[in-house]
Amino acid sequence: MVLYNQAIFTESPHADPRPDNTDVSLLVIHNISLPPSQFGTPGIRELFTGTLNPDEHPFYKEIGGLRVSAHCVIYRTGEVEQFVPFDQRAWHAGLSSFQGKSRCNDFSIGIELEGTDTLPFTDAQYHALGDLTDFITKRYPRITLGRIVGHNDIAPGRKTDPGEAFDWARYRMRISQA
């Protein structure tokens, strides 16, 4: 079980074995907030652990039956919570493809940033994301700079995250100096 030692681990039931654990070669950056545009709530954890109460918010009625997860979430504070070990398949990408290869969940790691497409992410999040990326790329050397993408890159027209507020240049500078 491959875990990040700087993360709190909360196991998600929404994961399964990878078809080929040697093929981990893509890192996908997402954003999420539950309810939308609200931060610091238990909604993300509840969604990824299958405990979201659809009666707590009108939006939760729309997503209450989803079975989704990500490997890690980086909260606004910079705290990292891991839901799926990296050697397992998290259910984050959905219908997706990268360089002609479909089913990105099979060969990718999904990282969620607590946020929205349009609100700036925090310094603490960029710092934590850089450290986490360093850990992941050392363990999975097939994930190179060109194989770190946004959800929008693997599901164009369907997804927009991490969004226009995500500073790719800042993030890439941080990881290229590691």
Solvent accessible surface area in square Angstrom, and as a share of the most:
residue,aa,sasa,rsa
1,M,153,0.68
2,V,27,0.15
3,L,62,0.31
4,Y,15,0.06
5,N,126,0.64
6,Q,125,0.56
7,A,22,0.17
8,I,92,0.47
9,F,69,0.29
10,T,38,0.22
11,E,122,0.55
12,S,7,0.04
13,P,81,0.51
14,H,7,0.03
15,A,27,0.21
16,D,40,0.21
17,P,93,0.59
18,R,19,0.07
19,P,91,0.57
20,D,70,0.36
21,N,72,0.37
22,T,112,0.65
23,D,24,0.13
24,V,4,0.02
25,S,2,0.01
26,L,0,0.00
27,L,0,0.00
28,V,0,0.00
29,I,0,0.00
30,H,2,0.01
31,N,23,0.12
32,I,25,0.13
33,S,12,0.08
34,L,7,0.03
35,P,9,0.06
36,P,64,0.40
37,S,69,0.45
38,Q,86,0.38
39,F,67,0.28
40,G,71,0.68
41,T,40,0.23
42,P,70,0.44
43,G,1,0.01
44,I,2,0.01
45,R,92,0.34
46,E,35,0.16
47,L,9,0.05
48,F,3,0.01
49,T,27,0.15
50,G,50,0.48
51,T,88,0.51
52,L,16,0.08
53,N,64,0.33
54,P,59,0.37
55,D,114,0.59
56,E,106,0.48
57,H,53,0.24
58,P,101,0.64
59,F,59,0.24
60,Y,7,0.03
61,K,127,0.54
62,E,137,0.61
63,I,19,0.10
64,G,31,0.30
65,G,73,0.70
66,L,90,0.45
67,R,145,0.53
68,V,41,0.23
69,S,1,0.01
70,A,0,0.00
71,H,0,0.00
72,C,0,0.00
73,V,0,0.00
74,I,0,0.00
75,Y,21,0.08
76,R,49,0.18
77,T,108,0.63
78,G,15,0.15
79,E,73,0.33
80,V,9,0.05
81,E,2,0.01
82,Q,1,0.00
83,F,0,0.00
84,V,1,0.00
85,P,11,0.07
86,F,0,0.00
87,D,29,0.15
88,Q,57,0.25
89,R,36,0.13
90,A,0,0.00
91,W,57,0.20
92,H,16,0.07
93,A,1,0.01
94,G,45,0.43
95,L,151,0.75
96,S,9,0.06
97,S,51,0.33
98,F,22,0.09
99,Q,141,0.63
100,G,80,0.77
101,K,93,0.39
102,S,69,0.44
103,R,148,0.54
104,C,0,0.00
105,N,23,0.12
106,D,24,0.13
107,F,1,0.00
108,S,0,0.00
109,I,0,0.00
110,G,0,0.00
111,I,0,0.00
112,E,14,0.06
113,L,1,0.01
114,E,5,0.02
115,G,1,0.01
116,T,20,0.11
117,D,38,0.20
118,T,89,0.52
119,L,77,0.38
120,P,96,0.60
121,F,12,0.05
122,T,39,0.23
123,D,101,0.52
124,A,39,0.31
125,Q,1,0.00
126,Y,15,0.06
127,H,116,0.52
128,A,12,0.09
129,L,1,0.00
130,G,0,0.00
131,D,52,0.27
132,L,0,0.00
133,T,2,0.01
134,D,24,0.13
135,F,46,0.19
136,I,1,0.00
137,T,38,0.22
138,K,155,0.66
139,R,130,0.48
140,Y,24,0.09
141,P,99,0.62
142,R,126,0.46
143,I,4,0.02
144,T,74,0.43
145,L,86,0.43
146,G,58,0.56
147,R,52,0.19
148,I,4,0.02
149,V,13,0.07
150,G,0,0.00
151,H,10,0.04
152,N,55,0.28
153,D,75,0.39
154,I,2,0.01
155,A,6,0.05
156,P,102,0.64
157,G,93,0.89
158,R,104,0.38
159,K,74,0.31
160,T,95,0.55
161,D,14,0.07
162,P,1,0.01
163,G,15,0.14
164,E,149,0.67
165,A,24,0.18
166,F,9,0.04
167,D,62,0.32
168,W,55,0.19
169,A,72,0.56
170,R,98,0.36
171,Y,1,0.00
172,R,93,0.34
173,M,115,0.51
174,R,67,0.25
175,I,20,0.10
176,S,71,0.46
177,Q,131,0.58
178,A,81,0.63
